[in-house]
């Protein structure tokens, strides 16, 4: 016979959540600095390896997002190839996800219309490595 679950909540659960949040907050500055360093490394290596690639990211932008454009490249095809290589990324901007056509955000940023389809957004995380 299976025992009934206890009607009392796990008293340690809120404490464990509080400890996890405190640990994440304490580690955040170092983690974001490491992610920003990886972002700059990725930007430098992509710029050196891909002719015509332009970094369309604000210098003081989010430390974990790199936005690039590659003129005259079909963004959908690029996204498919990168996905097949195990690289998760997105075309366009986050607020235009799932829409067909130029992103209003990219247009507002002043990117040329022929670049909108070749925009690529790469997101990094504290678990991202150099490999």
N, C-alpha and C positions, 0 to 999 in steps of 0.2 A: 504494500500500500504506500502510495506517494504522500509525503508529508505536505501539509498546506503551507503556502508561502507566508512568511511573517507579515502581518499588517503594518509593522513598524518600518519606517524608512531607514535606509542605511545611514547611520549617524555620521560616518566618516566621509561619505560622498561629498558633501559641500566643502569639507576641509580639504579633501584631495583636489577638488576643482580649484579652490583658492590657492593651493600650493602650486598647481600647474600654471595658473595665470601669473602668479608672482615670479616663477622661474622664467616663463616666456618673456615677461616684461623686463626682467633683469638681463636676459641674453639678447634682447632685440637690438640694442645699438651695435654690438659687435657683429651680430648676424647680418644686419643691413649694410655695415661697412664692407664685410666680406662679399656680399651680393653685389654691391656697387663696384667693387674692384673686378669681379667677374664680368659685370656688364661692360666696363671699360675695356677689358681684355678681349671680350667677344667682339665689341665694336671695332677695335684695332685689327683683329685677325680677319674679320669679314671684309673690312675696307681694303686690306692688303690682298685678299684672295679673290674678290669679286669685282671685276672691272665695272665702273659706272655706279656702283652702290653708293648711296648717300645716307648718312645718318640723319634722320629727320626727327630726332629726339631732342627735347630741350636739355641744355647742359645741366640745369638744376632739376630735371624731371625726376620722376619716381625712380628709386634706386634699383627696382626689380624689373623694369620694363624697358626694352630696347626696341625702338621703332626705326625701320629702315625702308628705303625704296630702291628698286632696281628698275630703271627706265626700260620700257619696251619688253618687259617680261610678263608673261601671263601668270598672274597671281594664283589662279586656281591650279594650274599645272604645277607651279612651284610648290604650292601647299601639298599637293598629292605626292610629289617626289620626296619632300621633307618628311611627310607622314610615313611613307614607306621606309624611310631611313630611320624611323624611330624618333623623329624630332617633332614634338608637339608645339604648334604655333598657330597664329591666326593671321588672316589678311585683313586689312582695313583697321578700323578702330573698334574698341570694345563696345561702344554705343551703337555701332552699325552692324554688329554681329548678326549673321543670318540674312542680311538684306543684299539684294542684287543692285549693282550700280555704285556710283561713286559715293564715298562717305562724306556727309556734310561737314564732319569734323576736319577731314583732310583738306577739303576745299577751303574751309575757314582758315586752316593753317597756311594756306597759300601754296600748296603743292600743285603742280601742273596736273590737269585732268588726265593726261596719259599716264601719270604715275599712280593714280588712285588704285588701279587694278593690280599694281605690283607692290603695294605697301605690305609690309610684313611686321607683325608684332610678336616679339619674343619675350616671354615672361620667365624670370628666374625666381628661385626660391632658396630659402636657407639650406635646403637639401641638395641644391644644384652643385655639381662638382666640375672641375676643369675637364674631365674626360668626356 
